[in-house]
Amino acid sequence: MIRTARQMLTCHWTARRLQRYLDADPAAPLSAGEVARLEEHLAACERCAEAISQHRTLARALGGWGRRTPVQPASVERMRSVLDDLVREGRR
Ligand SMILES: [Zn+2]
C-alpha cells in the first residue's frame, strides 16, 4: 500500500522532470540527487521506462539524427498522453 502510493508519487515526480532530464537543459539542470532518484525510478518502473524510451525516440527523430524514422504525429500524441497519464495519476 505504502509502496504503491510512493511509486505513484514518484511517477508524477519523474514525469515532471523527464523533459529536463532528457534535454539536459543548462538553464534548468537537475541536481545530481534528482538525476540519481529519477534513474533509480526508471530502473524500477516499467511505465516510466516506456515513457522515457518513447521520448528518446522522439527526441532523436526531432534532432535529425534519426531521419530514417520520421516523426509521426500519432507518436507525438501517444507520448503526450503517456506523460499526461503519469502526471494525472500522481495528482489523485
Ligand atoms: Zn514510474
PDB file of the backbone (N, CA, C, O) and the ligand in Angstrom, with CONECT records:
HET     ZN  A 101       1
ATOM      1  N   MET A   1       0.832  -1.206   0.000  1.00  0.00           N
ATOM      2  CA  MET A   1       0.000   0.000   0.000  1.00  0.00           C
ATOM      3  C   MET A   1       0.864   1.252   0.000  1.00  0.00           C
ATOM      4  O   MET A   1       0.758   2.108  -0.878  1.00  0.00           O
ATOM      5  N   ILE A   2       1.720   1.333   1.008  1.00  0.00           N
ATOM      6  CA  ILE A   2       2.633   2.476   1.102  1.00  0.00           C
ATOM      7  C   ILE A   2       3.537   2.537  -0.127  1.00  0.00           C
ATOM      8  O   ILE A   2       3.816   3.604  -0.672  1.00  0.00           O
ATOM      9  N   ARG A   3       3.979   1.357  -0.539  1.00  0.00           N
ATOM     10  CA  ARG A   3       4.874   1.281  -1.684  1.00  0.00           C
ATOM     11  C   ARG A   3       4.176   1.780  -2.945  1.00  0.00           C
ATOM     12  O   ARG A   3       4.777   2.492  -3.749  1.00  0.00           O
ATOM     13  N   THR A   4       2.913   1.409  -3.118  1.00  0.00           N
ATOM     14  CA  THR A   4       2.148   1.841  -4.290  1.00  0.00           C
ATOM     15  C   THR A   4       1.994   3.354  -4.296  1.00  0.00           C
ATOM     16  O   THR A   4       2.226   4.005  -5.315  1.00  0.00           O
ATOM     17  N   ALA A   5       1.608   3.903  -3.172  1.00  0.00           N
ATOM     18  CA  ALA A   5       1.431   5.353  -3.078  1.00  0.00           C
ATOM     19  C   ALA A   5       2.739   6.061  -3.378  1.00  0.00           C
ATOM     20  O   ALA A   5       2.771   7.082  -4.064  1.00  0.00           O
ATOM     21  N   ARG A   6       3.800   5.505  -2.858  1.00  0.00           N
ATOM     22  CA  ARG A   6       5.099   6.120  -3.063  1.00  0.00           C
ATOM     23  C   ARG A   6       5.494   6.046  -4.532  1.00  0.00           C
ATOM     24  O   ARG A   6       6.044   6.998  -5.085  1.00  0.00           O
ATOM     25  N   GLN A   7       5.207   4.904  -5.160  1.00  0.00           N
ATOM     26  CA  GLN A   7       5.574   4.762  -6.557  1.00  0.00           C
ATOM     27  C   GLN A   7       4.777   5.721  -7.433  1.00  0.00           C
ATOM     28  O   GLN A   7       5.315   6.285  -8.387  1.00  0.00           O
ATOM     29  N   MET A   8       3.505   5.908  -7.117  1.00  0.00           N
ATOM     30  CA  MET A   8       2.699   6.839  -7.896  1.00  0.00           C
ATOM     31  C   MET A   8       3.236   8.260  -7.758  1.00  0.00           C
ATOM     32  O   MET A   8       3.325   9.010  -8.730  1.00  0.00           O
ATOM     33  N   LEU A   9       3.581   8.599  -6.551  1.00  0.00           N
ATOM     34  CA  LEU A   9       4.144   9.929  -6.318  1.00  0.00           C
ATOM     35  C   LEU A   9       5.428  10.086  -7.127  1.00  0.00           C
ATOM     36  O   LEU A   9       5.694  11.141  -7.703  1.00  0.00           O
ATOM     37  N   THR A  10       6.210   9.025  -7.158  1.00  0.00           N
ATOM     38  CA  THR A  10       7.473   9.106  -7.865  1.00  0.00           C
ATOM     39  C   THR A  10       7.255   9.139  -9.370  1.00  0.00           C
ATOM     40  O   THR A  10       8.031   9.775 -10.083  1.00  0.00           O
ATOM     41  N   CYS A  11       6.216   8.468  -9.876  1.00  0.00           N
ATOM     42  CA  CYS A  11       5.885   8.559 -11.295  1.00  0.00           C
ATOM     43  C   CYS A  11       5.558  10.006 -11.650  1.00  0.00           C
ATOM     44  O   CYS A  11       6.008  10.531 -12.668  1.00  0.00           O
ATOM     45  N   HIS A  12       4.785  10.618 -10.808  1.00  0.00           N
ATOM     46  CA  HIS A  12       4.422  12.019 -11.005  1.00  0.00           C
ATOM     47  C   HIS A  12       5.680  12.879 -10.995  1.00  0.00           C
ATOM     48  O   HIS A  12       5.901  13.716 -11.870  1.00  0.00           O
ATOM     49  N   TRP A  13       6.472  12.647  -9.998  1.00  0.00           N
ATOM     50  CA  TRP A  13       7.737  13.372  -9.823  1.00  0.00           C
ATOM     51  C   TRP A  13       8.626  13.177 -11.052  1.00  0.00           C
ATOM     52  O   TRP A  13       9.217  14.126 -11.567  1.00  0.00           O
ATOM     53  N   THR A  14       8.707  11.942 -11.502  1.00  0.00           N
ATOM     54  CA  THR A  14       9.547  11.604 -12.654  1.00  0.00           C
ATOM     55  C   THR A  14       9.025  12.256 -13.926  1.00  0.00           C
ATOM     56  O   THR A  14       9.787  12.849 -14.690  1.00  0.00           O
ATOM     57  N   ALA A  15       7.714  12.138 -14.146  1.00  0.00           N
ATOM     58  CA  ALA A  15       7.118  12.687 -15.365  1.00  0.00           C
ATOM     59  C   ALA A  15       7.374  14.182 -15.477  1.00  0.00           C
ATOM     60  O   ALA A  15       7.601  14.710 -16.565  1.00  0.00           O
ATOM     61  N   ARG A  16       7.332  14.843 -14.347  1.00  0.00           N
ATOM     62  CA  ARG A  16       7.535  16.293 -14.363  1.00  0.00           C
ATOM     63  C   ARG A  16       8.975  16.682 -14.665  1.00  0.00           C
ATOM     64  O   ARG A  16       9.242  17.811 -15.078  1.00  0.00           O
ATOM     65  N   ARG A  17       9.920  15.738 -14.459  1.00  0.00           N
ATOM     66  CA  ARG A  17      11.329  16.048 -14.692  1.00  0.00           C
ATOM     67  C   ARG A  17      11.920  15.393 -15.929  1.00  0.00           C
ATOM     68  O   ARG A  17      13.066  15.647 -16.298  1.00  0.00           O
ATOM     69  N   LEU A  18      11.121  14.550 -16.563  1.00  0.00           N
ATOM     70  CA  LEU A  18      11.603  13.768 -17.699  1.00  0.00           C
ATOM     71  C   LEU A  18      12.198  14.644 -18.805  1.00  0.00           C
ATOM     72  O   LEU A  18      13.286  14.382 -19.319  1.00  0.00           O
ATOM     73  N   GLN A  19      11.460  15.670 -19.143  1.00  0.00           N
ATOM     74  CA  GLN A  19      11.895  16.567 -20.214  1.00  0.00           C
ATOM     75  C   GLN A  19      13.251  17.208 -19.885  1.00  0.00           C
ATOM     76  O   GLN A  19      14.156  17.251 -20.717  1.00  0.00           O
ATOM     77  N   ARG A  20      13.359  17.698 -18.657  1.00  0.00           N
ATOM     78  CA  ARG A  20      14.607  18.345 -18.255  1.00  0.00           C
ATOM     79  C   ARG A  20      15.743  17.342 -18.205  1.00  0.00           C
ATOM     80  O   ARG A  20      16.881  17.657 -18.554  1.00  0.00           O
ATOM     81  N   TYR A  21      15.427  16.139 -17.771  1.00  0.00           N
ATOM     82  CA  TYR A  21      16.433  15.085 -17.700  1.00  0.00           C
ATOM     83  C   TYR A  21      16.965  14.759 -19.097  1.00  0.00           C
ATOM     84  O   TYR A  21      18.174  14.650 -19.305  1.00  0.00           O
ATOM     85  N   LEU A  22      16.051  14.606 -20.041  1.00  0.00           N
ATOM     86  CA  LEU A  22      16.445  14.223 -21.392  1.00  0.00           C
ATOM     87  C   LEU A  22      17.118  15.359 -22.145  1.00  0.00           C
ATOM     88  O   LEU A  22      18.073  15.139 -22.890  1.00  0.00           O
ATOM     89  N   ASP A  23      16.627  16.549 -21.953  1.00  0.00           N
ATOM     90  CA  ASP A  23      17.187  17.687 -22.672  1.00  0.00           C
ATOM     91  C   ASP A  23      18.487  18.163 -22.049  1.00  0.00           C
ATOM     92  O   ASP A  23      19.290  18.832 -22.700  1.00  0.00           O
ATOM     93  N   ALA A  24      18.693  17.814 -20.777  1.00  0.00           N
ATOM     94  CA  ALA A  24      19.846  18.320 -20.036  1.00  0.00           C
ATOM     95  C   ALA A  24      19.946  19.829 -20.219  1.00  0.00           C
ATOM     96  O   ALA A  24      21.006  20.374 -20.530  1.00  0.00           O
ATOM     97  N   ASP A  25      18.829  20.472 -20.021  1.00  0.00           N
ATOM     98  CA  ASP A  25      18.721  21.916 -20.204  1.00  0.00           C
ATOM     99  C   ASP A  25      19.636  22.666 -19.228  1.00  0.00           C
ATOM    100  O   ASP A  25      19.442  22.587 -18.015  1.00  0.00           O
ATOM    101  N   PRO A  26      20.624  23.390 -19.748  1.00  0.00           N
ATOM    102  CA  PRO A  26      21.550  24.084 -18.852  1.00  0.00           C
ATOM    103  C   PRO A  26      20.876  25.191 -18.041  1.00  0.00           C
ATOM    104  O   PRO A  26      21.390  25.606 -17.003  1.00  0.00           O
ATOM    105  N   ALA A  27      19.717  25.671 -18.521  1.00  0.00           N
ATOM    106  CA  ALA A  27      19.006  26.730 -17.798  1.00  0.00           C
ATOM    107  C   ALA A  27      18.253  26.173 -16.589  1.00  0.00           C
ATOM    108  O   ALA A  27      17.968  26.903 -15.639  1.00  0.00           O
ATOM    109  N   ALA A  28      17.933  24.876 -16.629  1.00  0.00           N
ATOM    110  CA  ALA A  28      17.182  24.273 -15.533  1.00  0.00           C
ATOM    111  C   ALA A  28      17.692  22.858 -15.261  1.00  0.00           C
ATOM    112  O   ALA A  28      16.959  21.884 -15.430  1.00  0.00           O
ATOM    113  N   PRO A  29      18.945  22.755 -14.840  1.00  0.00           N
ATOM    114  CA  PRO A  29      19.511  21.419 -14.659  1.00  0.00           C
ATOM    115  C   PRO A  29      18.927  20.715 -13.442  1.00  0.00           C
ATOM    116  O   PRO A  29      18.540  21.345 -12.458  1.00  0.00           O
ATOM    117  N   LEU A  30      18.875  19.396 -13.536  1.00  0.00           N
ATOM    118  CA  LEU A  30      18.503  18.605 -12.372  1.00  0.00           C
ATOM    119  C   LEU A  30      19.755  18.445 -11.511  1.00  0.00           C
ATOM    120  O   LEU A  30      20.874  18.380 -12.021  1.00  0.00           O
ATOM    121  N   SER A  31      19.546  18.384 -10.215  1.00  0.00           N
ATOM    122  CA  SER A  31      20.689  18.146  -9.340  1.00  0.00           C
ATOM    123  C   SER A  31      21.132  16.688  -9.480  1.00  0.00           C
ATOM    124  O   SER A  31      20.380  15.847  -9.972  1.00  0.00           O
ATOM    125  N   ALA A  32      22.337  16.405  -9.051  1.00  0.00           N
ATOM    126  CA  ALA A  32      22.841  15.029  -9.122  1.00  0.00           C
ATOM    127  C   ALA A  32      21.913  14.087  -8.364  1.00  0.00           C
ATOM    128  O   ALA A  32      21.693  12.949  -8.780  1.00  0.00           O
ATOM    129  N   GLY A  33      21.373  14.570  -7.252  1.00  0.00           N
ATOM    130  CA  GLY A  33      20.454  13.763  -6.456  1.00  0.00           C
ATOM    131  C   GLY A  33      19.157  13.476  -7.197  1.00  0.00           C
ATOM    132  O   GLY A  33      18.619  12.371  -7.126  1.00  0.00           O
ATOM    133  N   GLU A  34      18.664  14.481  -7.908  1.00  0.00           N
ATOM    134  CA  GLU A  34      17.438  14.299  -8.687  1.00  0.00           C
ATOM    135  C   GLU A  34      17.656  13.301  -9.810  1.00  0.00           C
ATOM    136  O   GLU A  34      16.820  12.430 -10.054  1.00  0.00           O
ATOM    137  N   VAL A  35      18.800  13.437 -10.499  1.00  0.00           N
ATOM    138  CA  VAL A  35      19.120  12.503 -11.581  1.00  0.00           C
ATOM    139  C   VAL A  35      19.200  11.074 -11.050  1.00  0.00           C
ATOM    140  O   VAL A  35      18.679  10.142 -11.664  1.00  0.00           O
ATOM    141  N   ALA A  36      19.852  10.915  -9.914  1.00  0.00           N
ATOM    142  CA  ALA A  36      20.000   9.584  -9.326  1.00  0.00           C
ATOM    143  C   ALA A  36      18.638   8.998  -8.965  1.00  0.00           C
ATOM    144  O   ALA A  36      18.381   7.819  -9.204  1.00  0.00           O
ATOM    145  N   ARG A  37      17.773   9.821  -8.392  1.00  0.00           N
ATOM    146  CA  ARG A  37      16.454   9.360  -7.985  1.00  0.00           C
ATOM    147  C   ARG A  37      15.614   8.996  -9.212  1.00  0.00           C
ATOM    148  O   ARG A  37      14.894   7.998  -9.222  1.00  0.00           O
ATOM    149  N   LEU A  38      15.729   9.828 -10.234  1.00  0.00           N
ATOM    150  CA  LEU A  38      14.993   9.606 -11.470  1.00  0.00           C
ATOM    151  C   LEU A  38      15.439   8.296 -12.127  1.00  0.00           C
ATOM    152  O   LEU A  38      14.612   7.492 -12.558  1.00  0.00           O
ATOM    153  N   GLU A  39      16.745   8.099 -12.195  1.00  0.00           N
ATOM    154  CA  GLU A  39      17.264   6.883 -12.839  1.00  0.00           C
ATOM    155  C   GLU A  39      16.907   5.640 -12.039  1.00  0.00           C
ATOM    156  O   GLU A  39      16.642   4.577 -12.599  1.00  0.00           O
ATOM    157  N   GLU A  40      16.904   5.790 -10.741  1.00  0.00           N
ATOM    158  CA  GLU A  40      16.522   4.676  -9.875  1.00  0.00           C
ATOM    159  C   GLU A  40      15.060   4.298 -10.142  1.00  0.00           C
ATOM    160  O   GLU A  40      14.712   3.120 -10.220  1.00  0.00           O
ATOM    161  N   HIS A  41      14.227   5.310 -10.279  1.00  0.00           N
ATOM    162  CA  HIS A  41      12.818   5.063 -10.557  1.00  0.00           C
ATOM    163  C   HIS A  41      12.632   4.420 -11.935  1.00  0.00           C
ATOM    164  O   HIS A  41      11.843   3.488 -12.088  1.00  0.00           O
ATOM    165  N   LEU A  42      13.356   4.917 -12.923  1.00  0.00           N
ATOM    166  CA  LEU A  42      13.242   4.370 -14.279  1.00  0.00           C
ATOM    167  C   LEU A  42      13.627   2.897 -14.321  1.00  0.00           C
ATOM    168  O   LEU A  42      13.049   2.111 -15.071  1.00  0.00           O
ATOM    169  N   ALA A  43      14.609   2.539 -13.507  1.00  0.00           N
ATOM    170  CA  ALA A  43      15.060   1.156 -13.479  1.00  0.00           C
ATOM    171  C   ALA A  43      13.994   0.249 -12.880  1.00  0.00           C
ATOM    172  O   ALA A  43      13.950  -0.945 -13.174  1.00  0.00           O
ATOM    173  N   ALA A  44      13.133   0.821 -12.036  1.00  0.00           N
ATOM    174  CA  ALA A  44      12.153   0.016 -11.318  1.00  0.00           C
ATOM    175  C   ALA A  44      10.747   0.118 -11.908  1.00  0.00           C
ATOM    176  O   ALA A  44       9.896  -0.725 -11.624  1.00  0.00           O
ATOM    177  N   CYS A  45      10.499   1.125 -12.714  1.00  0.00           N
ATOM    178  CA  CYS A  45       9.134   1.394 -13.159  1.00  0.00           C
ATOM    179  C   CYS A  45       9.017   1.229 -14.668  1.00  0.00           C
ATOM    180  O   CYS A  45       9.610   1.984 -15.438  1.00  0.00           O
ATOM    181  N   GLU A  46       8.244   0.232 -15.073  1.00  0.00           N
ATOM    182  CA  GLU A  46       8.087  -0.069 -16.491  1.00  0.00           C
ATOM    183  C   GLU A  46       7.434   1.072 -17.254  1.00  0.00           C
ATOM    184  O   GLU A  46       7.836   1.393 -18.373  1.00  0.00           O
ATOM    185  N   ARG A  47       6.432   1.678 -16.646  1.00  0.00           N
ATOM    186  CA  ARG A  47       5.693   2.724 -17.356  1.00  0.00           C
ATOM    187  C   ARG A  47       6.569   3.937 -17.630  1.00  0.00           C
ATOM    188  O   ARG A  47       6.527   4.513 -18.717  1.00  0.00           O
ATOM    189  N   CYS A  48       7.353   4.317 -16.646  1.00  0.00           N
ATOM    190  CA  CYS A  48       8.219   5.478 -16.843  1.00  0.00           C
ATOM    191  C   CYS A  48       9.366   5.136 -17.792  1.00  0.00           C
ATOM    192  O   CYS A  48       9.800   5.980 -18.576  1.00  0.00           O
ATOM    193  N   ALA A  49       9.851   3.907 -17.721  1.00  0.00           N
ATOM    194  CA  ALA A  49      10.908   3.492 -18.639  1.00  0.00           C
ATOM    195  C   ALA A  49      10.382   3.538 -20.071  1.00  0.00           C
ATOM    196  O   ALA A  49      11.088   3.947 -20.993  1.00  0.00           O
ATOM    197  N   GLU A  50       9.129   3.110 -20.242  1.00  0.00           N
ATOM    198  CA  GLU A  50       8.478   3.154 -21.557  1.00  0.00           C
ATOM    199  C   GLU A  50       8.324   4.611 -22.011  1.00  0.00           C
ATOM    200  O   GLU A  50       8.577   4.943 -23.169  1.00  0.00           O
ATOM    201  N   ALA A  51       7.914   5.454 -21.096  1.00  0.00           N
ATOM    202  CA  ALA A  51       7.737   6.872 -21.429  1.00  0.00           C
ATOM    203  C   ALA A  51       9.061   7.484 -21.865  1.00  0.00           C
ATOM    204  O   ALA A  51       9.111   8.243 -22.833  1.00  0.00           O
ATOM    205  N   ILE A  52      10.112   7.159 -21.162  1.00  0.00           N
ATOM    206  CA  ILE A  52      11.398   7.767 -21.485  1.00  0.00           C
ATOM    207  C   ILE A  52      11.947   7.205 -22.791  1.00  0.00           C
ATOM    208  O   ILE A  52      12.603   7.921 -23.548  1.00  0.00           O
ATOM    209  N   SER A  53      11.686   5.947 -23.054  1.00  0.00           N
ATOM    210  CA  SER A  53      12.209   5.394 -24.300  1.00  0.00           C
ATOM    211  C   SER A  53      11.462   5.980 -25.497  1.00  0.00           C
ATOM    212  O   SER A  53      12.059   6.210 -26.549  1.00  0.00           O
ATOM    213  N   GLN A  54      10.173   6.219 -25.343  1.00  0.00           N
ATOM    214  CA  GLN A  54       9.417   6.890 -26.410  1.00  0.00           C
ATOM    215  C   GLN A  54       9.911   8.313 -26.592  1.00  0.00           C
ATOM    216  O   GLN A  54      10.043   8.811 -27.710  1.00  0.00           O
ATOM    217  N   HIS A  55      10.174   8.939 -25.486  1.00  0.00           N
ATOM    218  CA  HIS A  55      10.631  10.317 -25.522  1.00  0.00           C
ATOM    219  C   HIS A  55      11.976  10.418 -26.232  1.00  0.00           C
ATOM    220  O   HIS A  55      12.213  11.337 -27.016  1.00  0.00           O
ATOM    221  N   ARG A  56      12.847   9.464 -25.946  1.00  0.00           N
ATOM    222  CA  ARG A  56      14.167   9.441 -26.583  1.00  0.00           C
ATOM    223  C   ARG A  56      14.053   9.231 -28.072  1.00  0.00           C
ATOM    224  O   ARG A  56      14.739   9.894 -28.850  1.00  0.00           O
ATOM    225  N   THR A  57      13.189   8.309 -28.481  1.00  0.00           N
ATOM    226  CA  THR A  57      12.993   8.037 -29.898  1.00  0.00           C
ATOM    227  C   THR A  57      12.525   9.296 -30.601  1.00  0.00           C
ATOM    228  O   THR A  57      12.987   9.641 -31.689  1.00  0.00           O
ATOM    229  N   LEU A  58      11.602   9.963 -29.951  1.00  0.00           N
ATOM    230  CA  LEU A  58      11.037  11.183 -30.497  1.00  0.00           C
ATOM    231  C   LEU A  58      12.090  12.283 -30.578  1.00  0.00           C
ATOM    232  O   LEU A  58      12.204  12.972 -31.591  1.00  0.00           O
ATOM    233  N   ALA A  59      12.847  12.437 -29.517  1.00  0.00           N
ATOM    234  CA  ALA A  59      13.869  13.483 -29.467  1.00  0.00           C
ATOM    235  C   ALA A  59      14.924  13.236 -30.546  1.00  0.00           C
ATOM    236  O   ALA A  59      15.416  14.167 -31.182  1.00  0.00           O
ATOM    237  N   ARG A  60      15.255  11.964 -30.732  1.00  0.00           N
ATOM    238  CA  ARG A  60      16.231  11.600 -31.747  1.00  0.00           C
ATOM    239  C   ARG A  60      15.716  11.972 -33.133  1.00  0.00           C
ATOM    240  O   ARG A  60      16.431  12.552 -33.950  1.00  0.00           O
ATOM    241  N   ALA A  61      14.460  11.624 -33.370  1.00  0.00           N
ATOM    242  CA  ALA A  61      13.858  11.911 -34.668  1.00  0.00           C
ATOM    243  C   ALA A  61      13.793  13.420 -34.905  1.00  0.00           C
ATOM    244  O   ALA A  61      14.104  13.902 -35.995  1.00  0.00           O
ATOM    245  N   LEU A  62      13.387  14.152 -33.878  1.00  0.00           N
ATOM    246  CA  LEU A  62      13.290  15.601 -33.999  1.00  0.00           C
ATOM    247  C   LEU A  62      14.658  16.232 -34.153  1.00  0.00           C
ATOM    248  O   LEU A  62      14.806  17.251 -34.828  1.00  0.00           O
ATOM    249  N   GLY A  63      15.665  15.625 -33.525  1.00  0.00           N
ATOM    250  CA  GLY A  63      17.017  16.156 -33.592  1.00  0.00           C
ATOM    251  C   GLY A  63      17.683  15.911 -34.924  1.00  0.00           C
ATOM    252  O   GLY A  63      18.733  16.493 -35.198  1.00  0.00           O
ATOM    253  N   GLY A  64      17.109  15.072 -35.757  1.00  0.00           N
ATOM    254  CA  GLY A  64      17.626  14.907 -37.108  1.00  0.00           C
ATOM    255  C   GLY A  64      18.563  13.740 -37.288  1.00  0.00           C
ATOM    256  O   GLY A  64      18.855  13.361 -38.423  1.00  0.00           O
ATOM    257  N   TRP A  65      19.057  13.142 -36.180  1.00  0.00           N
ATOM    258  CA  TRP A  65      19.935  12.009 -36.411  1.00  0.00           C
ATOM    259  C   TRP A  65      19.186  10.686 -36.440  1.00  0.00           C
ATOM    260  O   TRP A  65      19.776   9.611 -36.340  1.00  0.00           O
ATOM    261  N   GLY A  66      17.866  10.795 -36.579  1.00  0.00           N
ATOM    262  CA  GLY A  66      17.072   9.576 -36.746  1.00  0.00           C
ATOM    263  C   GLY A  66      16.209   9.730 -37.987  1.00  0.00           C
ATOM    264  O   GLY A  66      15.031   9.375 -37.985  1.00  0.00           O
ATOM    265  N   ARG A  67      16.800  10.258 -39.036  1.00  0.00           N
ATOM    266  CA  ARG A  67      15.996  10.586 -40.219  1.00  0.00           C
ATOM    267  C   ARG A  67      15.336   9.388 -40.855  1.00  0.00           C
ATOM    268  O   ARG A  67      14.347   9.521 -41.577  1.00  0.00           O
ATOM    269  N   ARG A  68      15.874   8.232 -40.591  1.00  0.00           N
ATOM    270  CA  ARG A  68      15.252   7.035 -41.146  1.00  0.00           C
ATOM    271  C   ARG A  68      13.938   6.721 -40.440  1.00  0.00           C
ATOM    272  O   ARG A  68      13.136   5.914 -40.911  1.00  0.00           O
ATOM    273  N   THR A  69      13.737   7.378 -39.295  1.00  0.00           N
ATOM    274  CA  THR A  69      12.489   7.173 -38.545  1.00  0.00           C
ATOM    275  C   THR A  69      11.751   8.506 -38.455  1.00  0.00           C
ATOM    276  O   THR A  69      11.848   9.202 -37.443  1.00  0.00           O
ATOM    277  N   PRO A  70      11.019   8.863 -39.498  1.00  0.00           N
ATOM    278  CA  PRO A  70      10.317  10.145 -39.450  1.00  0.00           C
ATOM    279  C   PRO A  70       9.297  10.181 -38.313  1.00  0.00           C
ATOM    280  O   PRO A  70       8.689   9.168 -37.966  1.00  0.00           O
ATOM    281  N   VAL A  71       9.127  11.371 -37.745  1.00  0.00           N
ATOM    282  CA  VAL A  71       8.191  11.521 -36.627  1.00  0.00           C
ATOM    283  C   VAL A  71       6.756  11.462 -37.142  1.00  0.00           C
ATOM    284  O   VAL A  71       6.377  12.187 -38.062  1.00  0.00           O
ATOM    285  N   GLN A  72       5.989  10.605 -36.541  1.00  0.00           N
ATOM    286  CA  GLN A  72       4.575  10.509 -36.867  1.00  0.00           C
ATOM    287  C   GLN A  72       3.797  11.337 -35.845  1.00  0.00           C
ATOM    288  O   GLN A  72       4.048  11.247 -34.644  1.00  0.00           O
ATOM    289  N   PRO A  73       2.856  12.138 -36.328  1.00  0.00           N
ATOM    290  CA  PRO A  73       2.051  12.905 -35.348  1.00  0.00           C
ATOM    291  C   PRO A  73       1.443  11.990 -34.288  1.00  0.00           C
ATOM    292  O   PRO A  73       1.296  12.389 -33.133  1.00  0.00           O
ATOM    293  N   ALA A  74       1.092  10.774 -34.676  1.00  0.00           N
ATOM    294  CA  ALA A  74       0.478   9.851 -33.724  1.00  0.00           C
ATOM    295  C   ALA A  74       1.429   9.486 -32.600  1.00  0.00           C
ATOM    296  O   ALA A  74       0.997   9.294 -31.463  1.00  0.00           O
ATOM    297  N   SER A  75       2.716   9.389 -32.900  1.00  0.00           N
ATOM    298  CA  SER A  75       3.636   9.031 -31.825  1.00  0.00           C
ATOM    299  C   SER A  75       3.882  10.216 -30.900  1.00  0.00           C
ATOM    300  O   SER A  75       4.142  10.030 -29.711  1.00  0.00           O
ATOM    301  N   VAL A  76       3.802  11.423 -31.432  1.00  0.00           N
ATOM    302  CA  VAL A  76       3.895  12.607 -30.570  1.00  0.00           C
ATOM    303  C   VAL A  76       2.699  12.622 -29.622  1.00  0.00           C
ATOM    304  O   VAL A  76       2.836  12.857 -28.422  1.00  0.00           O
ATOM    305  N   GLU A  77       1.533  12.367 -30.190  1.00  0.00           N
ATOM    306  CA  GLU A  77       0.308  12.328 -29.388  1.00  0.00           C
ATOM    307  C   GLU A  77       0.391  11.257 -28.314  1.00  0.00           C
ATOM    308  O   GLU A  77       0.003  11.485 -27.168  1.00  0.00           O
ATOM    309  N   ARG A  78       0.895  10.099 -28.683  1.00  0.00           N
ATOM    310  CA  ARG A  78       0.961   8.986 -27.754  1.00  0.00           C
ATOM    311  C   ARG A  78       1.902   9.337 -26.607  1.00  0.00           C
ATOM    312  O   ARG A  78       1.611   9.067 -25.441  1.00  0.00           O
ATOM    313  N   MET A  79       3.018   9.933 -26.953  1.00  0.00           N
ATOM    314  CA  MET A  79       3.985  10.360 -25.945  1.00  0.00           C
ATOM    315  C   MET A  79       3.342  11.331 -24.975  1.00  0.00           C
ATOM    316  O   MET A  79       3.498  11.201 -23.761  1.00  0.00           O
ATOM    317  N   ARG A  80       2.624  12.298 -25.504  1.00  0.00           N
ATOM    318  CA  ARG A  80       1.955  13.283 -24.645  1.00  0.00           C
ATOM    319  C   ARG A  80       0.980  12.613 -23.700  1.00  0.00           C
ATOM    320  O   ARG A  80       0.911  12.945 -22.516  1.00  0.00           O
ATOM    321  N   SER A  81       0.221  11.658 -24.242  1.00  0.00           N
ATOM    322  CA  SER A  81      -0.807  11.069 -23.393  1.00  0.00           C
ATOM    323  C   SER A  81      -0.175  10.184 -22.327  1.00  0.00           C
ATOM    324  O   SER A  81      -0.712  10.073 -21.225  1.00  0.00           O
ATOM    325  N   VAL A  82       0.959   9.549 -22.634  1.00  0.00           N
ATOM    326  CA  VAL A  82       1.647   8.767 -21.606  1.00  0.00           C
ATOM    327  C   VAL A  82       2.082   9.672 -20.465  1.00  0.00           C
ATOM    328  O   VAL A  82       1.874   9.349 -19.295  1.00  0.00           O
ATOM    329  N   LEU A  83       2.676  10.785 -20.799  1.00  0.00           N
ATOM    330  CA  LEU A  83       3.122  11.726 -19.764  1.00  0.00           C
ATOM    331  C   LEU A  83       1.940  12.313 -19.005  1.00  0.00           C
ATOM    332  O   LEU A  83       1.975  12.448 -17.782  1.00  0.00           O
ATOM    333  N   ASP A  84       0.898  12.659 -19.746  1.00  0.00           N
ATOM    334  CA  ASP A  84      -0.290  13.213 -19.091  1.00  0.00           C
ATOM    335  C   ASP A  84      -0.870  12.230 -18.086  1.00  0.00           C
ATOM    336  O   ASP A  84      -1.258  12.606 -16.979  1.00  0.00           O
ATOM    337  N   ASP A  85      -0.922  10.959 -18.490  1.00  0.00           N
ATOM    338  CA  ASP A  85      -1.447   9.934 -17.587  1.00  0.00           C
ATOM    339  C   ASP A  85      -0.617   9.865 -16.318  1.00  0.00           C
ATOM    340  O   ASP A  85      -1.154   9.804 -15.212  1.00  0.00           O
ATOM    341  N   LEU A  86       0.694   9.875 -16.488  1.00  0.00           N
ATOM    342  CA  LEU A  86       1.576   9.774 -15.324  1.00  0.00           C
ATOM    343  C   LEU A  86       1.355  10.956 -14.391  1.00  0.00           C
ATOM    344  O   LEU A  86       1.251  10.791 -13.175  1.00  0.00           O
ATOM    345  N   VAL A  87       1.285  12.137 -14.964  1.00  0.00           N
ATOM    346  CA  VAL A  87       1.110  13.336 -14.150  1.00  0.00           C
ATOM    347  C   VAL A  87      -0.247  13.320 -13.461  1.00  0.00           C
ATOM    348  O   VAL A  87      -0.363  13.666 -12.285  1.00  0.00           O
ATOM    349  N   ARG A  88      -1.259  12.920 -14.197  1.00  0.00           N
ATOM    350  CA  ARG A  88      -2.607  12.909 -13.639  1.00  0.00           C
ATOM    351  C   ARG A  88      -2.723  11.912 -12.491  1.00  0.00           C
ATOM    352  O   ARG A  88      -3.327  12.207 -11.460  1.00  0.00           O
ATOM    353  N   GLU A  89      -2.143  10.739 -12.674  1.00  0.00           N
ATOM    354  CA  GLU A  89      -2.214   9.724 -11.624  1.00  0.00           C
ATOM    355  C   GLU A  89      -1.551  10.198 -10.356  1.00  0.00           C
ATOM    356  O   GLU A  89      -2.016   9.895  -9.257  1.00  0.00           O
ATOM    357  N   GLY A  90      -0.468  10.939 -10.496  1.00  0.00           N
ATOM    358  CA  GLY A  90       0.225  11.435  -9.327  1.00  0.00           C
ATOM    359  C   GLY A  90      -0.595  12.410  -8.524  1.00  0.00           C
ATOM    360  O   GLY A  90      -0.369  12.599  -7.328  1.00  0.00           O
ATOM    361  N   ARG A  91      -1.560  13.036  -9.195  1.00  0.00           N
ATOM    362  CA  ARG A  91      -2.377  14.051  -8.517  1.00  0.00           C
ATOM    363  C   ARG A  91      -3.508  13.445  -7.720  1.00  0.00           C
ATOM    364  O   ARG A  91      -4.035  14.067  -6.797  1.00  0.00           O
ATOM    365  N   ARG A  92      -3.887  12.207  -8.084  1.00  0.00           N
ATOM    366  CA  ARG A  92      -5.040  11.617  -7.465  1.00  0.00           C
ATOM    367  C   ARG A  92      -4.893  11.471  -5.969  1.00  0.00           C
ATOM    368  O   ARG A  92      -5.804  10.980  -5.304  1.00  0.00           O
TER     369      ARG A  92
HETATM  370 ZN    ZN A 101       7.029   5.469 -12.758  1.00  0.00          ZN2+
END
